[in-house]
Amino acid sequence: MLEKIQAAIAAIPYPSRPEGLYEPISYVMSMGGKRLRPTLVLLAYSLFRSDWERALPAATALEMYHNHTLLHDDLMDRADMRRGMATVHKKWDDNTAILSGDTMLLMAAQTIATQRVGRFNEVNALFLQSAIEICEGQQYDVNFERRRDVTEEEYIEMIRLKTSVLLGCAAKMGALLADASDADSEVLYRFAEKIGLAFQLQDDYLDCFGDPKVFGKRIGGDILCGKKTFMTVAAMQRMADDEERGAFLDMLDASAESEEEEEAKIARVIGIYRRLDIPAVADRRIQGFYDEAKDILSTLTADTGVLWDYAMSLLKRKV
Amino acid sequence: MLEKIQAAIAAIPYPSRPEGLYEPISYVMSMGGKRLRPTLVLLAYSLFRSDWERALPAATALEMYHNHTLLHDDLMDRADMRRGMATVHKKWDDNTAILSGDTMLLMAAQTIATQRVGRFNEVNALFLQSAIEICEGQQYDVNFERRRDVTEEEYIEMIRLKTSVLLGCAAKMGALLADASDADSEVLYRFAEKIGLAFQLQDDYLDCFGDPKVFGKRIGGDILCGKKTFMTVAAMQRMADDEERGAFLDMLDASAESEEEEEAKIARVIGIYRRLDIPAVADRRIQGFYDEAKDILSTLTADTGVLWDYAMSLLKRKV
């Protein structure tokens, strides 16, 4: 399936003119990645029908849409690198990132709008509604960066909108393209949404407490760049007063000048998390979403083994 | 009709949360403007059916889309003012302009995608295709700013994509919503496209040679900010060599420090246009598009008087 997705992405036709509009789009789409969202579309489709290649154009369009959000988010975050490559506003300029990003959104919307597979009108409405919710999630993320009193529930709602909604959309889109019932389509949405929440919280958790060999990234990366994660929010909610929270934020925002300072900063922050019992808090939440996802999926009559295994491989969990 | 459009725009429901996402959208939509595109939708619809209020949601969505392009274009051009008010990136910040702009595009697409009036699937496809072409036009505009050898034909193709395509889309959308035939819908597209070209070139012309009382803006505004217009392109195409073109561009880019210098700069540039006979060149082009638009519209059997009068009122021309 992944091979077919990669081939479909590589086969997207880009006009050669105007110069500077489509080249950045092709560049972004060739950067790679797990192709998680199109895979979810196809796996969900395959629960109901075997001819999943019919869902490939919509699946590929969803990856185009996802990369549009990465392009605009990287610009807003002033992130210079993505997957080891220069981001578009860095390699070209800000205006190129804005305009090529807009074009990617439109190309995705156009592909999805012109499908005539399964319940295509509902697929289109689902996509656009999800995309609006994702903008809302991004805005909450921006707002939360300026606040000190974000609650766990608010944080979870933010990541639900910013990231889980698109996984729910992908899974439900697969079901709708395969002409599945309302009930089955909704089950897939809720399943993927919960998996998305578990996945995102686990990413925050592993950044602090993961095994670097399994995690694949340096431990403490989020801490070093002062990113507000679930761990930060959960810890701040458990601090005594604004003074303690202020001191913690100052520590998180301080830049480390040497490798020793970096290690010291990471150790200090992780020490605070341990003292406040945040590993257990996070683990309970992750397990909760994981259990919910499992319960939701079990209500489907179709054989969901492949979909479940895929989700678990993302979560890097043993079933 | 304009009253109903204004009322429909004022009645768009914006969620109150997340803070900072919908407020700039409501701000932009309340800035006013001629509401030219939704008016074209409704006038075109009325040629075929009298119940034009059915086309109001799509017409309003097209105005939302148009304002999305203005929002992102103003950000790319670093324009601080629009219709006498601060632009969104100025009043808020760049990231707000990016994200609220994306949301406007999605709200417009969602409204258009969920219409079930007339030939709605074709309306949706037309809208998305037009929006992609408008991105291409914007990219050509960016590219042309860096070039000295843009031809009149290239310039006209750029403004066709950047501005006329949306007028064509508006008029054809009205026809499709009213269940008009392919042929009639296409006639309306081509009519509005030509009117758009005439309108845009006339705007460039009037900036140099208009009557300030009728034009409503200061004469020479484009010259003062060094904007490349049809006049600039047509003049440069008629210059002897790169040396002359270079000197002209230096003059155009030079900033005027006092009112006397401003008047002198405007007089110098207009003097060059007159010497190269650009007023006549531009006038021939405008008249050509105007005649084409008239011919195209005359092939319709419906009574097009109101639509023609509206187009002429935009062009500020006597029939």
Interface residues (C-beta under 8 A of the other chain):
Chain A: P15 R17 P18 E19 G20 L21 H72 L75 M76 D94 N95 I98 L99 G101 D102 T103 L105 L106 M107 A109 Q110 A113 T114 N124 A125 L128 Q129 A131 I132 C135 E136 Q138 Q139 Y140 V142 N143
Chain B: P15 R17 P18 E19 G20 L21 H72 L75 M76 D94 N95 I98 L99 G101 D102 T103 L105 L106 M107 A109 Q110 A113 T114 N124 A125 L128 Q129 A131 I132 C135 E136 Q138 Q139 Y140 V142 N143
